[in-house]
Amino acid sequence: MHPNDVYVERVVDLLDPAANRILNMTVEEARERVLSSDPARIAEIDGSFALLARRGKHVNLARSLDRPMRYFLAKRAEGPALIVADRIDRIYEQLCKEGLGDQFHPSYTRMVPAHYLTEIQLIGCPDPDPTYTRYFTPERESLPADLDEIGRRYISALADEISKQLQALPSTEPIGVAFSGGADSGAVFLVTYHVMRRLGMNPARLKAFTLSFGDGPDLEQARAFLGGLGLGIFLEAIEADPGELNAEETIRLIEDYKPLDVECATMGLALCRGIRRRYPDWKQLWDGDGGDENLKDYPIEENPELTIRSVVHNLMLYHEGWGVGRIKHSLTYSGGLSRGYVRTYAPGRKFGFEGFSPLMRPAVIAVSEGIPFIELTRYDVPTLYSLKGEVISRGLRSVFGVEMPVFEKRRFQHGAVRKETLHARLPHQETTYRRRFLSLYQ
């Protein structure tokens, strides 16, 4: 293009505006804040959102941790075309409609990283790189090394987020919690139950949905958890058939190939499908995602890239991966939970559920990042693993007077079905899954 020619840029926003759940302002006000490029103003947006704001050739993008947001910049003779959506396949379909499909490859799509404002200038050829500005930076190690105080603050922040969400819903809206009897789903269920009672709401609206393929340990654990608290009436088992486990369906849905995420999303599909068959109109499906990330409760020994020092020294490592601007940060996928939450988002979205994990809200994450992990653990791995149960159980005792049982940590996919059954249906091989994903576009 000649320097004197005029670019005619095109921006296509395929995001569903109805999916935004902003609690303290209108979507228009939130979009104006994103356009301002002021990180302090963007940080004040409270809720779930994926927002595009544009002024001429300047485009700003921002999202919350629980909303995937992708984009693709295509070339046209008259100027660039920016396509923004929550899914890779939607971007591809739009490019094909515009006769630009030959430019597409899934690795050319980009994920807006959570907690960052992404700014794109639709000028020049080649186009300049986006710029990233962090808008959420919790203070690390700001709390005293007192587990009772940490637990009180963590559960209080969780209760505040649940309270806001409950009050934003219709007074008769049923609420389901994906429930295993583990510490995170247990905390979400129990805090929801007690906040509903505190607000004078009817807790009969609440259910704990537990997925079971008939041979996994979660159902018995869920029964023991709720039964011991006299709340067994809220438990509802969702029985599923191992024959329905299908890796190719999951890979097509989540558009990713990390084995643990494929396994988890496959369980999510089974749970959502089972609930939807039983309750055609159910909408609210809450979960405990983010709890492992907040309390840094992942088996370090399973990841050769990690040490306990890297885990406790890096801000939100499990939420964001190695972080924007780092060599191992994936432009296509982002990192950590910023990448991985699609395992929960996509199954829920497919079956028409409105998901919510209060543990992923910034106010709760801010408390967890304030924990003095180094002082509390002295770099001892078993001590780190024990913290989550201690923090949550002490917090529930302090805030609600509840003695929550704490069981051994187990992944979602290893609780609903035996590992042998799971791996017979889902081979644990990233290269296989990657090939299957790429074959969707060959």
Secondary structure, DSSP 8 states (H G I E B T S, - for coil): --TTS----EEEE---GGG-EESSS-HHHHHHHHHHT-HHHHHT--EE-EEEEEETTEEEEEE-TTS--EEEEE--TT--EEEEESSHHHHHHHHHHTT-GGG--GGG-EE--TTEEEEEE--SSS----EEEE-----TT-S-S-HHHHHHHHHHHHHHHHHHHHHTS-TT--EEEE--SSHHHHHHHHHHHHHHHHTT--GGGEEEEEEE-SS-SHHHHHHHHHHHTT-GGGEEEEE--GGG--HHHHHHHH----HHHHHHHHHHHHHHHHHHHH-TT--EEE--TTHHHHTT-S-GGG-TT--HHHHHHSTTHHHHTT-TTSTT-BTTTBSHHHHHTHHHHHHHHHTT-EEE-GGGSHHHHHHHHTS-HHHHHTT-HHHHHHHHHHHHHHHHHHHH-----------HHHHSS-HHHHHHHS---HHHHHHHHHHTT-
